[in-house]
Amino acid sequence: MKKVFMLVAAVGCLGLSSCGITRAPVMGGIYTDVTSGTAVTSNSLATKVGKASASSILNIFATGDASFQTAAKNGGIKKITHVDEHNKTILGIITTHEIIVYGE
């Protein structure tokens, strides 16, 4: 019985120790703070910027809307020229993914 309890406790601890992972071109084991290009269109030069983000804590709780559509709406953008993304992770515990849309 003691072995079963220890096994269940070990599996539970592993499940609670999950790390948050974000999509970035490069990753740091302890800290990541990277901005990279995601998309480009043939539209003219950008005059406006819109942002949208989503966050996760311990890969257990996640919230937000990091869509191109929300970022464009937040910036009052009708024509998108290009899109960047900003990814930040601290110790794999707190993860933030931000979409930055440029346009007119």
Order of alpha helices (4+ residues) and beta strands (2+ residues): alpha-beta-beta-beta-alpha-beta-beta
